[in-house]
């Protein structure tokens, strides 16, 4: 088994911190599957965005994709402009290099 650069938790933590410096337009690009795939090689959007006023139940239900599978987590939630953002949980060894490259591009 190969060594991973990051654990899933480390990826989520690092990205959640890094995106706080992105513009609203750049952040919103990661709500799209195509941009998330191009940048991180993931098959679902990096972020899920819901209104901050959502109840805990509404937020929990929002984490599920169209098949009812939970794809995001609120563990690294952040808010901006009245919206809460959850981050993708689907990270594999093949994604590590993409994450590393993206993080370095922000330095």
SULCOR-V106319 format. One line per field, one symbol per residue. ss: DSSP state (H for helix, E for strand, C for the rest). psi: psi as a letter, one per 40 degrees, with the letter a starting at -180 (. if undefined). Layout:
ss: ???
psi: ???
This chain:
ss: CCCCCCCHHHHHHHHHHHHHHCCHHHHHHCCCHHHHHHHHCCCCCCEEEEECCCCHHHHHHHCECCCCCECEEEEEEEEECCEEEEEECCCCHHHHHHHHHHHHHCC
psi: hihidiidddddddddddedeiiddddddeehdddddddefieiidihhiideiidddddddehaeeehheiiedfiiihfeiihiiieghiddddddddddddde.
